Amino acid sequence: MVGDNLNGTFFKGNLMNFIIWLVVGGVLGWLASLMMRTDAQQGIVLNVIVGIVGAFLGGWLISPMLGVGTINQNNFSLPAMGVSLLGAVILLAIVNLFRRGSVR
């Protein structure tokens, strides 16, 4: 275990998880923006932010009810991505409610 930290294997694994987290967060944010019809207003950076913050929101609201993790917990299973996507949709609905006065 100590040898793994010295030769960099531990850090490479964490770096890969970070890159996958960003990519999956971006895709989930993009899918949520397509579902909520806000895709024309967002760029790639905002899609990543929406995906990651939405995953946090989904983990806080939905995950305890379903017993499934999110992508923020390095769980990249389909149920975890579903919870993260639903959290991103909820986030965009809240943003639209404050911005436009309606959910869509």
VOMIMI-598872 format. One line per field, with one value per residue: residue number from 1; residue in three letters; x, y, z of N, C-alpha, C, CB in turn. Coordinates in Angstrom, 2 decimals. Glycine has a CB too. Layout:
BEGIN
pos = [NUM; ...]
code = [ALA; ...]
npx = [X; ...]
npy = [Y; ...]
npz = [Z; ...]
capx = [X; ...]
capy = [Y; ...]
capz = [Z; ...]
cpx = [X; ...]
cpy = [Y; ...]
cpz = [Z; ...]
cbpx = [X; ...]
cbpy = [Y; ...]
cbpz = [Z; ...]
END
This chain:
BEGIN
pos = [1; 2; 3; 4; 5; 6; 7; 8; 9; 10; 11; 12; 13; 14; 15; 16; 17; 18; 19; 20; 21; 22; 23; 24; 25; 26; 27; 28; 29; 30; 31; 32; 33; 34; 35; 36; 37; 38; 39; 40; 41; 42; 43; 44; 45; 46; 47; 48; 49; 50; 51; 52; 53; 54; 55; 56; 57; 58; 59; 60; 61; 62; 63; 64; 65; 66; 67; 68; 69; 70; 71; 72; 73; 74; 75; 76; 77; 78; 79; 80; 81; 82; 83; 84; 85; 86; 87; 88; 89; 90; 91; 92; 93; 94; 95; 96; 97; 98; 99; 100; 101; 102; 103; 104]
code = [MET; VAL; GLY; ASP; ASN; LEU; ASN; GLY; THR; PHE; PHE; LYS; GLY; ASN; LEU; MET; ASN; PHE; ILE; ILE; TRP; LEU; VAL; VAL; GLY; GLY; VAL; LEU; GLY; TRP; LEU; ALA; SER; LEU; MET; MET; ARG; THR; ASP; ALA; GLN; GLN; GLY; ILE; VAL; LEU; ASN; VAL; ILE; VAL; GLY; ILE; VAL; GLY; ALA; PHE; LEU; GLY; GLY; TRP; LEU; ILE; SER; PRO; MET; LEU; GLY; VAL; GLY; THR; ILE; ASN; GLN; ASN; ASN; PHE; SER; LEU; PRO; ALA; MET; GLY; VAL; SER; LEU; LEU; GLY; ALA; VAL; ILE; LEU; LEU; ALA; ILE; VAL; ASN; LEU; PHE; ARG; ARG; GLY; SER; VAL; ARG]
npx = [0.82; 1.92; 3.97; 2.55; 1.76; 4.19; 5.23; 3.43; 1.07; -1.30; -2.00; -2.37; -4.66; -6.53; -6.45; -7.48; -10.09; -10.96; -10.90; -12.76; -14.98; -15.36; -15.92; -18.21; -19.90; -20.14; -21.46; -23.86; -24.83; -25.20; -27.17; -29.23; -29.66; -30.60; -33.00; -34.35; -34.51; -32.55; -30.21; -29.12; -28.36; -26.21; -22.75; -19.96; -18.57; -20.45; -22.24; -20.75; -20.56; -23.29; -23.87; -22.22; -22.91; -25.60; -25.47; -24.57; -26.82; -28.74; -27.67; -28.08; -30.87; -32.25; -30.78; -30.74; -33.35; -33.46; -31.23; -28.92; -25.75; -23.99; -22.36; -20.55; -19.56; -17.73; -19.07; -19.94; -22.12; -25.11; -27.59; -26.58; -25.81; -28.30; -29.56; -27.89; -28.38; -31.10; -30.90; -29.52; -31.45; -33.40; -31.96; -31.68; -34.38; -34.98; -33.29; -34.41; -36.93; -36.41; -35.23; -36.94; -39.49; -40.96; -40.90; -40.06]
npy = [-1.19; 1.25; 1.42; 1.81; 4.46; 5.73; 5.20; 6.42; 5.20; 5.36; 8.05; 8.25; 6.70; 8.25; 10.54; 9.59; 8.93; 11.52; 12.72; 11.11; 11.72; 14.44; 14.24; 12.53; 14.08; 16.31; 15.20; 14.34; 16.82; 18.05; 16.36; 16.83; 19.55; 19.40; 18.05; 19.94; 22.00; 24.06; 24.10; 25.74; 27.98; 27.35; 26.57; 24.29; 24.28; 25.15; 23.05; 20.95; 21.91; 22.00; 19.26; 18.17; 19.63; 19.05; 16.29; 16.31; 17.49; 15.57; 13.43; 14.34; 14.72; 12.55; 10.17; 9.09; 8.06; 6.07; 4.55; 4.57; 5.50; 8.43; 10.04; 11.66; 10.23; 8.52; 6.45; 4.95; 3.61; 2.62; 3.16; 5.13; 7.13; 7.76; 8.86; 11.07; 12.43; 13.02; 14.74; 16.84; 17.70; 18.59; 20.69; 22.44; 22.98; 24.44; 26.65; 27.69; 28.35; 30.51; 32.26; 32.58; 32.39; 30.17; 26.57; 25.39]
npz = [0.00; 0.81; -1.03; -3.40; -3.22; -3.40; -5.97; -7.65; -8.55; -7.11; -7.40; -10.15; -10.52; -9.13; -10.71; -13.11; -12.27; -11.71; -14.26; -15.63; -14.07; -14.70; -17.48; -17.55; -15.95; -17.62; -19.85; -18.65; -17.76; -20.23; -21.36; -19.54; -20.04; -22.65; -22.20; -20.70; -22.42; -22.54; -23.83; -25.84; -24.49; -22.93; -22.51; -22.89; -20.46; -18.60; -18.86; -17.71; -15.09; -14.37; -14.54; -12.49; -10.14; -10.20; -9.77; -7.15; -5.94; -6.58; -5.14; -2.60; -2.40; -3.74; -3.64; -0.92; -0.75; -2.70; -2.28; -3.80; -5.07; -6.37; -9.21; -8.01; -5.95; -6.95; -8.24; -10.99; -12.10; -13.93; -12.45; -10.69; -12.46; -13.45; -11.18; -10.84; -13.26; -12.96; -10.77; -12.01; -13.83; -12.04; -10.88; -13.12; -13.52; -11.21; -11.57; -13.96; -12.98; -11.28; -13.10; -15.38; -14.39; -14.83; -15.00; -17.41]
capx = [0.00; 2.79; 4.70; 1.69; 1.79; 5.51; 5.51; 2.46; -0.12; -2.45; -2.35; -2.87; -6.03; -7.35; -6.51; -8.42; -11.43; -11.28; -11.18; -14.04; -16.00; -15.61; -16.55; -19.56; -20.66; -20.44; -22.48; -25.12; -25.30; -25.67; -28.45; -30.24; -29.98; -31.46; -34.33; -35.00; -34.48; -31.68; -28.92; -28.60; -27.88; -25.10; -21.56; -19.47; -18.18; -21.68; -22.78; -20.00; -20.96; -24.65; -23.82; -21.60; -23.76; -26.82; -25.17; -24.57; -28.21; -29.39; -27.18; -28.65; -32.32; -32.81; -29.98; -31.17; -34.61; -33.25; -30.09; -27.96; -24.79; -23.95; -21.04; -19.67; -19.02; -16.98; -19.94; -20.31; -23.10; -26.28; -28.49; -25.93; -25.90; -29.71; -29.78; -27.16; -29.12; -32.32; -30.48; -29.19; -32.73; -34.00; -31.19; -32.07; -35.75; -34.92; -32.69; -35.42; -38.01; -35.97; -34.88; -38.06; -40.77; -41.59; -39.92; -39.52]
capy = [0.00; 2.42; 1.44; 2.37; 5.92; 6.23; 5.15; 7.22; 4.48; 5.90; 9.35; 8.02; 6.23; 9.40; 11.43; 8.98; 9.14; 12.94; 12.97; 10.44; 12.51; 15.64; 13.85; 12.05; 15.25; 17.13; 14.52; 14.40; 18.20; 18.29; 15.65; 17.55; 20.79; 19.03; 17.72; 21.16; 22.96; 25.19; 23.76; 26.86; 29.01; 26.83; 26.05; 23.03; 24.45; 25.19; 21.69; 20.19; 22.41; 21.54; 17.82; 17.87; 20.18; 18.25; 15.01; 16.60; 17.70; 14.26; 12.64; 14.88; 14.57; 11.32; 9.01; 8.41; 7.34; 4.92; 3.78; 4.51; 6.59; 9.32; 10.10; 12.37; 9.25; 7.59; 5.34; 5.23; 2.63; 3.23; 3.82; 6.34; 8.15; 8.18; 9.77; 12.30; 13.11; 13.57; 15.89; 17.93; 18.21; 19.36; 21.93; 23.32; 23.42; 25.49; 27.83; 28.25; 28.93; 31.84; 33.10; 32.85; 32.34; 28.87; 25.48; 25.22]
capz = [0.00; 0.85; -2.29; -4.44; -3.11; -3.77; -7.41; -8.38; -9.00; -6.39; -7.97; -11.50; -10.38; -8.77; -11.86; -14.06; -11.72; -11.87; -15.68; -15.91; -13.36; -15.51; -18.75; -17.27; -15.50; -18.79; -20.65; -17.91; -17.81; -21.59; -21.52; -18.76; -20.74; -23.78; -21.67; -20.19; -23.53; -22.24; -24.42; -26.64; -23.57; -22.14; -23.17; -22.35; -19.06; -17.81; -18.85; -16.71; -13.77; -14.12; -14.28; -11.20; -9.08; -10.24; -9.11; -5.71; -5.55; -6.64; -4.02; -1.37; -2.37; -4.29; -3.28; 0.31; -0.96; -3.56; -1.82; -4.90; -5.02; -7.53; -9.82; -7.08; -5.01; -7.81; -8.60; -12.37; -12.56; -14.57; -11.49; -10.17; -13.50; -13.49; -10.05; -11.14; -14.32; -12.36; -9.98; -12.94; -14.35; -10.95; -10.79; -14.22; -13.28; -10.19; -12.22; -14.86; -12.18; -10.82; -14.24; -16.28; -13.71; -15.10; -14.97; -18.77]
cpx = [0.87; 3.57; 3.87; 1.70; 3.12; 5.74; 4.42; 1.22; -1.37; -2.93; -2.89; -4.31; -6.97; -7.49; -7.49; -9.85; -11.87; -11.66; -12.52; -15.18; -16.36; -16.35; -18.00; -20.44; -21.05; -21.53; -23.84; -25.69; -25.85; -27.02; -29.56; -30.63; -30.81; -32.88; -35.09; -34.99; -33.70; -30.31; -28.31; -27.99; -26.61; -23.94; -21.11; -19.11; -19.41; -22.35; -22.07; -20.42; -22.36; -24.66; -23.28; -22.44; -25.09; -26.64; -25.12; -25.99; -28.97; -28.95; -27.76; -30.15; -32.80; -32.09; -30.41; -32.47; -34.40; -32.09; -29.02; -27.02; -24.91; -22.55; -20.06; -19.04; -18.22; -17.76; -20.47; -21.23; -24.28; -27.26; -27.88; -25.99; -27.33; -30.04; -29.10; -27.86; -30.39; -32.00; -30.14; -30.46; -33.42; -33.28; -31.58; -33.50; -35.80; -34.35; -33.70; -36.55; -37.64; -35.71; -36.09; -39.41; -41.54; -40.50; -39.30; -39.58]
cpy = [1.26; 2.55; 2.03; 3.90; 6.48; 6.22; 5.84; 6.49; 5.02; 7.20; 9.21; 7.56; 7.38; 10.37; 10.90; 9.15; 10.59; 13.26; 12.33; 11.22; 13.76; 15.29; 13.41; 13.19; 16.14; 16.51; 14.57; 15.81; 18.55; 17.62; 16.36; 18.85; 20.54; 18.75; 18.97; 22.28; 24.23; 25.02; 24.93; 27.94; 28.61; 26.40; 24.78; 23.15; 24.46; 23.82; 20.82; 20.61; 21.93; 20.05; 17.49; 18.39; 19.43; 16.90; 15.19; 16.75; 16.38; 13.36; 13.08; 14.60; 13.16; 10.08; 8.34; 7.61; 6.05; 4.03; 3.60; 5.70; 7.48; 9.31; 10.84; 11.44; 8.17; 6.32; 5.64; 4.16; 3.35; 3.84; 5.11; 7.46; 8.64; 9.15; 11.10; 13.11; 13.74; 14.78; 17.09; 18.53; 19.05; 20.70; 22.91; 23.82; 24.55; 26.77; 28.49; 28.92; 30.33; 32.79; 33.55; 32.92; 31.07; 27.82; 25.28; 26.51]
cpz = [0.00; -0.45; -3.43; -4.40; -3.59; -5.28; -8.24; -8.84; -8.35; -7.03; -9.39; -11.47; -10.03; -9.92; -12.89; -13.56; -11.89; -13.32; -16.07; -15.28; -14.16; -16.80; -18.52; -16.78; -16.66; -19.65; -19.96; -17.90; -19.18; -21.82; -20.74; -19.45; -21.99; -23.32; -21.23; -21.22; -23.20; -22.89; -25.19; -25.75; -22.84; -23.02; -22.49; -20.87; -18.17; -17.78; -17.81; -15.30; -13.42; -13.81; -12.90; -10.04; -9.03; -9.59; -7.59; -5.19; -5.55; -5.51; -2.70; -1.28; -2.70; -3.79; -1.97; 0.14; -1.75; -3.12; -2.89; -4.75; -6.24; -8.12; -8.92; -6.06; -5.75; -8.10; -10.00; -12.94; -13.20; -13.58; -10.91; -11.19; -13.65; -12.38; -10.30; -12.23; -13.78; -11.49; -10.85; -13.53; -13.29; -10.79; -11.88; -14.07; -12.25; -10.78; -13.15; -14.11; -11.71; -11.99; -15.05; -15.59; -14.01; -15.16; -16.34; -19.46]
cbpx = [-0.94; 3.76; 5.14; 0.25; 1.52; 6.57; 5.65; 3.11; 0.02; -2.11; -1.14; -2.00; -6.11; -6.77; -5.13; -8.11; -11.47; -10.09; -10.05; -14.02; -15.49; -14.30; -15.74; -19.54; -19.85; -19.20; -22.08; -24.92; -24.17; -24.65; -28.32; -29.71; -28.70; -30.88; -34.20; -34.30; -35.89; -31.52; -29.06; -29.71; -28.96; -25.55; -20.44; -18.26; -17.37; -22.65; -22.64; -18.48; -20.91; -25.56; -22.97; -20.19; -24.00; -27.29; -23.83; -23.75; -28.89; -29.09; -25.68; -28.38; -32.94; -32.75; -28.55; -31.36; -35.62; -33.01; -30.54; -28.68; -23.37; -24.38; -21.12; -20.44; -20.16; -15.65; -21.11; -19.06; -23.57; -26.99; -28.81; -24.48; -25.39; -30.62; -29.27; -25.72; -29.45; -33.04; -29.28; -28.27; -33.64; -33.95; -29.68; -31.91; -36.62; -34.07; -31.41; -35.97; -38.34; -34.71; -33.94; -38.11; -41.60; -42.42; -40.58; -40.27]
cbpy = [-0.01; 2.33; 0.04; 1.86; 6.35; 5.41; 3.71; 7.82; 2.99; 6.14; 10.27; 6.99; 5.14; 10.10; 11.61; 7.49; 8.75; 13.81; 12.41; 8.99; 12.90; 16.35; 12.73; 10.90; 16.04; 17.32; 13.05; 13.90; 19.15; 17.78; 14.21; 17.85; 21.54; 17.80; 16.74; 21.63; 23.33; 25.36; 22.57; 27.46; 29.35; 25.67; 27.09; 22.57; 25.77; 26.23; 21.05; 20.41; 23.94; 21.83; 17.15; 18.48; 21.70; 18.06; 14.43; 17.88; 18.71; 13.60; 12.71; 16.38; 15.53; 11.36; 9.43; 9.42; 8.24; 5.37; 2.44; 4.53; 6.05; 10.76; 10.77; 13.47; 8.60; 7.24; 5.15; 5.34; 1.72; 2.20; 2.86; 6.05; 7.60; 6.97; 9.15; 11.98; 12.14; 12.51; 15.53; 17.43; 17.04; 18.56; 21.64; 22.59; 22.24; 25.03; 27.42; 27.17; 28.04; 31.72; 32.38; 31.80; 33.53; 28.89; 24.18; 24.16]
cbpz = [1.21; 2.05; -2.65; -4.28; -1.67; -3.10; -7.85; -9.54; -8.72; -4.90; -7.96; -12.24; -9.31; -7.57; -12.48; -14.27; -10.24; -11.43; -16.57; -15.40; -11.96; -15.83; -19.43; -16.23; -14.49; -19.62; -20.92; -16.47; -17.45; -22.62; -21.04; -17.34; -21.10; -24.52; -20.50; -18.92; -23.94; -20.72; -25.33; -27.50; -22.57; -21.27; -23.18; -23.14; -18.87; -18.38; -20.24; -16.89; -13.72; -15.34; -15.32; -11.14; -9.29; -11.66; -9.63; -5.41; -6.48; -7.97; -3.95; -1.27; -3.34; -5.80; -3.18; 1.42; -1.70; -4.96; -1.34; -6.30; -4.92; -7.15; -11.18; -6.37; -4.20; -7.17; -7.56; -13.24; -11.39; -15.41; -10.34; -9.78; -14.83; -13.39; -8.73; -11.58; -15.46; -11.52; -9.12; -14.06; -14.79; -9.62; -10.86; -15.55; -12.81; -8.98; -13.00; -15.76; -10.98; -9.96; -15.14; -17.34; -14.08; -16.44; -14.48; -19.57]
END
